[in-house]
Structures are given as structure tokens and as C-alpha cells.
Amino acid sequence: MLKLQVRHSNGFVRCWRNMWTNVNIENFSSSWNDGLAFCALIHHHLPDAFDYATLDPANKKENFDLAFITAEQRLGVTPLLATEDMLLTDKPDWKCVFTYVQSLYHKLIAIEPK
């Protein structure tokens, strides 16, 4: 299980840095701009949800759709972010990304065996 015992967003970033292929999490903005970080986080906890190895950073729309739909269907996480909005910029609003990642994280740790 990926445990995060941190007090602020920089701690989240340090815990996840360089954990996944094609994902380098340095912040809660540009590091999440191709959808792979969302997919990696979900795949870490739900490896049967999709084949992470087949994802391409260039396919941003597909990555965001996969992450957001999987999170909603498999975890019941409300889609606080929209694919269309994420595609508009290379630097999404870090507060929006952080809020969504927090929602994801709380659902993901709830499904882990204790």
C-alpha cells in the first residue's frame, strides 16, 4: 500500500516522485498535465482496472478520460476535473488538481486491506 503521512502538498509530491514509468511528479500542476499521473495513482491501487504500460503521454485526452471515468465508476469519486478543461493548459490550477487527488487518495486508501 502507498501510505502518505504528510502535512502539506509538498509532502505528497515528495512521496510520489519518480514512482511510476513516464511520470515525474514535481508539483500539483504541470506534473499532472497529460493524465498519466492520475492513471498511475489509480493503477497502483487497482492494477486490474487497465493496462498502464500501454498508455502514451501524447494521448492526453484518452489518459484523462480513462483516469476520470475509472475513478468515478470503480471508486465513486466525483469528477471534480473535466478532460476538456485539463486539455486547455499545460499548467492546470494546482488547487483543483490537489483537491481531486485528495478525493482519489481517500477513496483509494479506504479500499486497501488494513
OpenMM code with the backbone's topology and positions (N, CA, C; nanometers):
from openmm import Vec3, app, unit

residues = "MET LEU LYS LEU GLN VAL ARG HIS SER ASN GLY PHE VAL ARG CYS TRP ARG ASN MET TRP THR ASN VAL ASN ILE GLU ASN PHE SER SER SER TRP ASN ASP GLY LEU ALA PHE CYS ALA LEU ILE HIS HIS HIS LEU PRO ASP ALA PHE ASP TYR ALA THR LEU ASP PRO ALA ASN LYS LYS GLU ASN PHE ASP LEU ALA PHE ILE THR ALA GLU GLN ARG LEU GLY VAL THR PRO LEU LEU ALA THR GLU ASP MET LEU LEU THR ASP LYS PRO ASP TRP LYS CYS VAL PHE THR TYR VAL GLN SER LEU TYR HIS LYS LEU ILE ALA ILE GLU PRO LYS".split()
positions = [
    Vec3(0.0837, -0.1180, 0.0000),
    Vec3(0.0000, 0.0000, 0.0000),
    Vec3(0.0882, 0.1245, 0.0000),
    Vec3(0.0447, 0.2232, -0.0717),
    Vec3(0.1137, 0.3519, -0.0758),
    Vec3(0.0573, 0.4376, 0.0363),
    Vec3(0.1344, 0.4570, 0.1402),
    Vec3(0.0879, 0.5371, 0.2529),
    Vec3(0.1475, 0.6761, 0.2446),
    Vec3(0.0653, 0.7736, 0.2697),
    Vec3(0.1116, 0.9116, 0.2714),
    Vec3(0.0803, 0.9705, 0.4075),
    Vec3(0.1821, 1.0014, 0.4806),
    Vec3(0.1634, 1.0655, 0.6093),
    Vec3(0.2363, 1.1983, 0.6023),
    Vec3(0.1688, 1.2941, 0.5437),
    Vec3(0.2287, 1.4246, 0.5211),
    Vec3(0.1340, 1.5328, 0.5681),
    Vec3(0.1870, 1.6511, 0.5836),
    Vec3(0.1063, 1.7618, 0.6342),
    Vec3(0.0702, 1.8649, 0.5275),
    Vec3(0.1351, 1.8620, 0.4135),
    Vec3(0.1067, 1.9621, 0.3110),
    Vec3(0.1356, 1.9046, 0.1730),
    Vec3(0.0992, 1.9792, 0.0709),
    Vec3(0.1087, 1.9289, -0.0662),
    Vec3(0.2506, 1.8943, -0.1077),
    Vec3(0.3507, 1.9658, -0.0608),
    Vec3(0.4883, 1.9326, -0.0976),
    Vec3(0.5266, 1.7943, -0.0483),
    Vec3(0.4700, 1.7524, 0.0622),
    Vec3(0.4948, 1.6179, 0.1129),
    Vec3(0.4376, 1.5126, 0.0207),
    Vec3(0.3181, 1.5366, -0.0324),
    Vec3(0.2599, 1.4461, -0.1312),
    Vec3(0.3557, 1.4294, -0.2483),
    Vec3(0.4033, 1.5411, -0.2971),
    Vec3(0.4920, 1.5393, -0.4132),
    Vec3(0.6172, 1.4581, -0.3833),
    Vec3(0.6781, 1.4798, -0.2692),
    Vec3(0.7994, 1.4045, -0.2337),
    Vec3(0.7719, 1.2551, -0.2245),
    Vec3(0.6567, 1.2162, -0.1738),
    Vec3(0.6243, 1.0739, -0.1593),
    Vec3(0.6083, 1.0055, -0.2947),
    Vec3(0.5607, 1.0762, -0.3937),
    Vec3(0.5300, 1.0143, -0.5224),
    Vec3(0.6367, 1.0345, -0.6280),
    Vec3(0.7348, 1.1153, -0.6014),
    Vec3(0.8342, 1.1497, -0.7022),
    Vec3(0.8985, 1.0245, -0.7612),
    Vec3(0.8977, 1.0162, -0.8940),
    Vec3(0.9652, 0.9085, -0.9691),
    Vec3(0.9159, 0.7681, -0.9355),
    Vec3(0.7918, 0.7546, -0.8930),
    Vec3(0.7395, 0.6238, -0.8563),
    Vec3(0.6916, 0.5422, -0.9754),
    Vec3(0.6535, 0.6071, -1.0848),
    Vec3(0.5933, 0.5367, -1.1961),
    Vec3(0.6635, 0.5679, -1.3271),
    Vec3(0.6517, 0.4755, -1.4226),
    Vec3(0.7070, 0.4945, -1.5558),
    Vec3(0.6366, 0.6107, -1.6250),
    Vec3(0.7129, 0.6957, -1.6910),
    Vec3(0.6619, 0.8114, -1.7661),
    Vec3(0.5968, 0.9178, -1.6787),
    Vec3(0.6139, 0.9092, -1.5469),
    Vec3(0.5539, 1.0080, -1.4578),
    Vec3(0.6618, 1.0616, -1.3647),
    Vec3(0.6762, 1.1924, -1.3663),
    Vec3(0.7690, 1.2577, -1.2749),
    Vec3(0.6914, 1.3667, -1.2029),
    Vec3(0.6479, 1.3384, -1.0828),
    Vec3(0.5648, 1.4322, -1.0094),
    Vec3(0.6527, 1.5286, -0.9314),
    Vec3(0.6497, 1.6530, -0.9762),
    Vec3(0.7255, 1.7601, -0.9120),
    Vec3(0.6331, 1.8609, -0.8441),
    Vec3(0.5067, 1.8628, -0.8870),
    Vec3(0.4132, 1.9628, -0.8363),
    Vec3(0.2709, 1.9152, -0.8618),
    Vec3(0.1738, 1.9954, -0.8254),
    Vec3(0.0334, 1.9610, -0.8487),
    Vec3(-0.0246, 2.0388, -0.9662),
    Vec3(0.0601, 2.0787, -1.0585),
    Vec3(0.0146, 2.1498, -1.1772),
    Vec3(0.0649, 2.0795, -1.3023),
    Vec3(0.1777, 2.1212, -1.3537),
    Vec3(0.2278, 2.0673, -1.4807),
    Vec3(0.2593, 1.9179, -1.4755),
    Vec3(0.2892, 1.8644, -1.3588),
    Vec3(0.3189, 1.7211, -1.3479),
    Vec3(0.1970, 1.6338, -1.3773),
    Vec3(0.0800, 1.6928, -1.3747),
    Vec3(-0.0445, 1.6178, -1.3948),
    Vec3(-0.1099, 1.6524, -1.5287),
    Vec3(-0.0374, 1.7191, -1.6187),
    Vec3(-0.0987, 1.7756, -1.7391),
    Vec3(-0.1190, 1.6797, -1.8553),
    Vec3(-0.0756, 1.5537, -1.8439),
    Vec3(-0.1002, 1.4594, -1.9537),
    Vec3(-0.1875, 1.3414, -1.9117),
    Vec3(-0.2336, 1.3422, -1.7884),
    Vec3(-0.3230, 1.2374, -1.7402),
    Vec3(-0.2532, 1.1147, -1.6844),
    Vec3(-0.1245, 1.0977, -1.7129),
    Vec3(-0.0549, 0.9767, -1.6683),
    Vec3(-0.0429, 0.9674, -1.5167),
    Vec3(-0.0235, 1.0781, -1.4492),
    Vec3(-0.0110, 1.0729, -1.3030),
    Vec3(-0.1412, 1.0245, -1.2396),
    Vec3(-0.2544, 1.0709, -1.2920),
    Vec3(-0.3828, 1.0227, -1.2414),
    Vec3(-0.3963, 0.8725, -1.2666),
    Vec3(-0.3619, 0.8311, -1.3879),
    Vec3(-0.3697, 0.6887, -1.4226),
    Vec3(-0.2767, 0.6056, -1.3349),
    Vec3(-0.1564, 0.6553, -1.3106),
    Vec3(-0.0594, 0.5819, -1.2292),
    Vec3(-0.1097, 0.5653, -1.0863),
    Vec3(-0.1657, 0.6698, -1.0314),
    Vec3(-0.2178, 0.6632, -0.8951),
    Vec3(-0.3298, 0.5599, -0.8850),
    Vec3(-0.4212, 0.5627, -0.9796),
    Vec3(-0.5317, 0.4671, -0.9798),
    Vec3(-0.4794, 0.3259, -1.0029),
    Vec3(-0.3921, 0.3099, -1.1006),
    Vec3(-0.3392, 0.1774, -1.1342),
    Vec3(-0.2612, 0.1160, -1.0183),
    Vec3(-0.1926, 0.1977, -0.9410),
    Vec3(-0.1173, 0.1476, -0.8256),
    Vec3(-0.2089, 0.0712, -0.7303),
    Vec3(-0.3302, 0.1199, -0.7124),
    Vec3(-0.4256, 0.0593, -0.6201),
    Vec3(-0.5223, -0.0365, -0.6884),
    Vec3(-0.5471, -0.0157, -0.8165),
    Vec3(-0.6398, -0.1004, -0.8931),
    Vec3(-0.5695, -0.1508, -1.0191),
    Vec3(-0.4719, -0.2390, -1.0054),
    Vec3(-0.3928, -0.2813, -1.1216),
    Vec3(-0.4729, -0.3542, -1.2290),
    Vec3(-0.5894, -0.4058, -1.1924),
    Vec3(-0.6724, -0.4750, -1.2907),
    Vec3(-0.7638, -0.3799, -1.3687),
    Vec3(-0.7633, -0.2530, -1.3351),
    Vec3(-0.8542, -0.1571, -1.3989),
    Vec3(-0.8184, -0.1300, -1.5448),
    Vec3(-0.6882, -0.1281, -1.5764),
    Vec3(-0.6420, -0.1049, -1.7132),
    Vec3(-0.4944, -0.1396, -1.7201),
    Vec3(-0.4420, -0.1450, -1.8419),
    Vec3(-0.3009, -0.1782, -1.8628),
    Vec3(-0.2210, -0.0485, -1.8713),
    Vec3(-0.1599, -0.0102, -1.7612),
    Vec3(-0.0859, 0.1156, -1.7545),
    Vec3(0.0285, 0.1198, -1.8556),
    Vec3(0.0907, 0.0062, -1.8804),
    Vec3(0.2077, 0.0006, -1.9699),
    Vec3(0.1745, 0.0430, -2.1124),
    Vec3(0.0488, 0.0388, -2.1501),
    Vec3(0.0102, 0.0741, -2.2871),
    Vec3(-0.0221, 0.2226, -2.3038),
    Vec3(-0.0241, 0.2973, -2.1951),
    Vec3(-0.0615, 0.4388, -2.2031),
    Vec3(0.0517, 0.5219, -2.2615),
    Vec3(0.0118, 0.6241, -2.3366),
    Vec3(0.1070, 0.7107, -2.4057),
    Vec3(0.0882, 0.8545, -2.3568),
    Vec3(0.1947, 0.9210, -2.3127),
    Vec3(0.1814, 1.0593, -2.2658),
    Vec3(0.1268, 1.1542, -2.3722),
    Vec3(0.1419, 1.1206, -2.4980),
    Vec3(0.0914, 1.2061, -2.6059),
    Vec3(-0.0609, 1.1984, -2.6190),
    Vec3(-0.1217, 1.0941, -2.5657),
    Vec3(-0.2670, 1.0756, -2.5745),
    Vec3(-0.3355, 1.1324, -2.4506),
    Vec3(-0.3225, 1.2616, -2.4328),
    Vec3(-0.3731, 1.3259, -2.3119),
    Vec3(-0.5224, 1.3027, -2.2907),
    Vec3(-0.6008, 1.3234, -2.3940),
    Vec3(-0.7460, 1.3090, -2.3793),
    Vec3(-0.7820, 1.1695, -2.3319),
    Vec3(-0.7249, 1.0687, -2.3953),
    Vec3(-0.7545, 0.9308, -2.3577),
    Vec3(-0.7102, 0.9024, -2.2139),
    Vec3(-0.5951, 0.9562, -2.1751),
    Vec3(-0.5451, 0.9343, -2.0391),
    Vec3(-0.6369, 0.9976, -1.9348),
    Vec3(-0.6762, 1.1228, -1.9588),
    Vec3(-0.7669, 1.1891, -1.8651),
    Vec3(-0.9003, 1.1158, -1.8592),
    Vec3(-0.9561, 1.0834, -1.9757),
    Vec3(-1.0841, 1.0121, -1.9779),
    Vec3(-1.0746, 0.8810, -1.9012),
    Vec3(-0.9692, 0.8052, -1.9258),
    Vec3(-0.9513, 0.6767, -1.8582),
    Vec3(-0.9438, 0.6957, -1.7067),
    Vec3(-0.8644, 0.7891, -1.6631),
    Vec3(-0.8489, 0.8122, -1.5188),
    Vec3(-0.9790, 0.8595, -1.4551),
    Vec3(-1.0417, 0.9593, -1.5140),
    Vec3(-1.1606, 1.0174, -1.4525),
    Vec3(-1.2788, 0.9206, -1.4553),
    Vec3(-1.2959, 0.8485, -1.5647),
    Vec3(-1.4058, 0.7518, -1.5744),
    Vec3(-1.3819, 0.6339, -1.4808),
    Vec3(-1.2590, 0.5832, -1.4771),
    Vec3(-1.2274, 0.4720, -1.3873),
    Vec3(-1.2489, 0.5125, -1.2418),
    Vec3(-1.2037, 0.6315, -1.2056),
    Vec3(-1.2200, 0.6793, -1.0679),
    Vec3(-1.3671, 0.6917, -1.0309),
    Vec3(-1.4468, 0.7379, -1.1242),
    Vec3(-1.5897, 0.7529, -1.0958),
    Vec3(-1.6589, 0.6170, -1.0879),
    Vec3(-1.6333, 0.5303, -1.1850),
    Vec3(-1.7019, 0.4014, -1.1903),
    Vec3(-1.6542, 0.3027, -1.0840),
    Vec3(-1.5238, 0.2951, -1.0630),
    Vec3(-1.4692, 0.1942, -0.9714),
    Vec3(-1.4588, 0.2421, -0.8272),
    Vec3(-1.4473, 0.3732, -0.8087),
    Vec3(-1.4251, 0.4256, -0.6738),
    Vec3(-1.5349, 0.5188, -0.6251),
    Vec3(-1.6201, 0.5626, -0.7161),
    Vec3(-1.7244, 0.6563, -0.6779),
    Vec3(-1.6734, 0.7971, -0.6527),
    Vec3(-1.5587, 0.8306, -0.7126),
    Vec3(-1.5008, 0.9639, -0.6952),
    Vec3(-1.5682, 1.0607, -0.7920),
    Vec3(-1.6267, 1.1632, -0.7372),
    Vec3(-1.6917, 1.2650, -0.8187),
    Vec3(-1.5887, 1.3307, -0.9103),
    Vec3(-1.6213, 1.3426, -1.0392),
    Vec3(-1.5262, 1.4040, -1.1329),
    Vec3(-1.5173, 1.5554, -1.1120),
    Vec3(-1.4267, 1.5964, -1.0261),
    Vec3(-1.4083, 1.7387, -0.9968),
    Vec3(-1.3341, 1.8117, -1.1077),
    Vec3(-1.2675, 1.7353, -1.1930),
    Vec3(-1.1946, 1.7908, -1.3074),
    Vec3(-1.2597, 1.7391, -1.4349),
    Vec3(-1.2522, 1.8169, -1.5402),
    Vec3(-1.3056, 1.7759, -1.6700),
    Vec3(-1.1910, 1.7640, -1.7692),
    Vec3(-1.1972, 1.6608, -1.8503),
    Vec3(-1.0939, 1.6399, -1.9519),
    Vec3(-1.0757, 1.7647, -2.0369),
    Vec3(-1.1855, 1.8229, -2.0809),
    Vec3(-1.1788, 1.9395, -2.1687),
    Vec3(-1.1032, 2.0546, -2.1028),
    Vec3(-1.1258, 2.0755, -1.9740),
    Vec3(-1.0554, 2.1824, -1.9020),
    Vec3(-0.9070, 2.1511, -1.8878),
    Vec3(-0.8746, 2.0258, -1.8607),
    Vec3(-0.7346, 1.9870, -1.8428),
    Vec3(-0.6558, 2.0005, -1.9731),
    Vec3(-0.7236, 1.9852, -2.0858),
    Vec3(-0.6566, 1.9949, -2.2155),
    Vec3(-0.6270, 2.1389, -2.2572),
    Vec3(-0.6867, 2.2352, -2.1905),
    Vec3(-0.6710, 2.3758, -2.2282),
    Vec3(-0.5367, 2.4357, -2.1890),
    Vec3(-0.4660, 2.3718, -2.0971),
    Vec3(-0.3426, 2.4316, -2.0461),
    Vec3(-0.2395, 2.3248, -2.0103),
    Vec3(-0.1143, 2.3634, -2.0150),
    Vec3(-0.0078, 2.2739, -1.9700),
    Vec3(0.0181, 2.2901, -1.8206),
    Vec3(-0.0438, 2.3929, -1.7610),
    Vec3(-0.0270, 2.4168, -1.6177),
    Vec3(-0.1639, 2.4308, -1.5518),
    Vec3(-0.2298, 2.3179, -1.5243),
    Vec3(-0.3607, 2.3258, -1.4596),
    Vec3(-0.3499, 2.3878, -1.3201),
    Vec3(-0.4597, 2.4421, -1.2741),
    Vec3(-0.4646, 2.5041, -1.1417),
    Vec3(-0.4300, 2.3995, -1.0362),
    Vec3(-0.3221, 2.4225, -0.9627),
    Vec3(-0.2735, 2.3230, -0.8669),
    Vec3(-0.3749, 2.2951, -0.7576),
    Vec3(-0.4565, 2.3957, -0.7205),
    Vec3(-0.5553, 2.3746, -0.6140),
    Vec3(-0.6647, 2.2785, -0.6595),
    Vec3(-0.7037, 2.2879, -0.7854),
    Vec3(-0.8044, 2.1964, -0.8393),
    Vec3(-0.7492, 2.0543, -0.8470),
    Vec3(-0.6272, 2.0421, -0.8973),
    Vec3(-0.5641, 1.9103, -0.9079),
    Vec3(-0.5459, 1.8508, -0.7686),
    Vec3(-0.4953, 1.9288, -0.6753),
    Vec3(-0.4723, 1.8799, -0.5395),
    Vec3(-0.6021, 1.8325, -0.4754),
    Vec3(-0.7095, 1.9083, -0.4931),
    Vec3(-0.8391, 1.8708, -0.4357),
    Vec3(-0.8870, 1.7378, -0.4927),
    Vec3(-0.8736, 1.7209, -0.6240),
    Vec3(-0.9154, 1.5954, -0.6866),
    Vec3(-0.8272, 1.4795, -0.6399),
    Vec3(-0.6975, 1.5009, -0.6330),
    Vec3(-0.6057, 1.3953, -0.5887),
    Vec3(-0.6361, 1.3563, -0.4446),
    Vec3(-0.6698, 1.4520, -0.3615),
    Vec3(-0.7097, 1.4201, -0.2239),
    Vec3(-0.8326, 1.3309, -0.2231),
    Vec3(-0.9318, 1.3626, -0.3056),
    Vec3(-1.0527, 1.2802, -0.3149),
    Vec3(-1.0179, 1.1384, -0.3567),
    Vec3(-0.9341, 1.1287, -0.4582),
    Vec3(-0.8891, 0.9974, -0.5050),
    Vec3(-0.8175, 0.9219, -0.3949),
    Vec3(-0.7227, 0.9870, -0.3324),
    Vec3(-0.6410, 0.9226, -0.2307),
    Vec3(-0.7267, 0.8674, -0.1171),
    Vec3(-0.8229, 0.9455, -0.0695),
    Vec3(-0.9074, 0.8995, 0.0412),
    Vec3(-0.9902, 0.7774, 0.0022),
    Vec3(-1.0368, 0.7720, -0.1203),
    Vec3(-1.1099, 0.6527, -0.1667),
    Vec3(-1.0156, 0.5344, -0.1831),
    Vec3(-0.8968, 0.5597, -0.2356),
    Vec3(-0.8016, 0.4512, -0.2599),
    Vec3(-0.7522, 0.3881, -0.1303),
    Vec3(-0.7232, 0.4681, -0.0302),
    Vec3(-0.6761, 0.4077, 0.0948),
    Vec3(-0.7883, 0.3340, 0.1663),
    Vec3(-0.9130, 0.3724, 0.1388),
    Vec3(-1.0262, 0.3042, 0.2012),
    Vec3(-1.0440, 0.1623, 0.1477),
    Vec3(-0.9965, 0.1358, 0.0255),
    Vec3(-1.0128, 0.0017, -0.0313),
    Vec3(-0.8957, -0.0900, 0.0015),
    Vec3(-0.7892, -0.0352, 0.0585),
    Vec3(-0.6722, -0.1162, 0.0938),
    Vec3(-0.7022, -0.1998, 0.2173),
    Vec3(-0.6554, -0.3247, 0.2186),
    Vec3(-0.6730, -0.4058, 0.3399),
    Vec3(-0.5933, -0.3459, 0.4556),
    Vec3(-0.6493, -0.3554, 0.5726),
    Vec3(-0.5827, -0.2953, 0.6896),
    Vec3(-0.4951, -0.3946, 0.7593),
] * unit.nanometer
topology = app.Topology()
chain = topology.addChain("A")
for resn in residues:
    res = topology.addResidue(resn, chain)
    for name in ("N", "CA", "C"):
        topology.addAtom(name, app.Element.getBySymbol(name[0]), res)
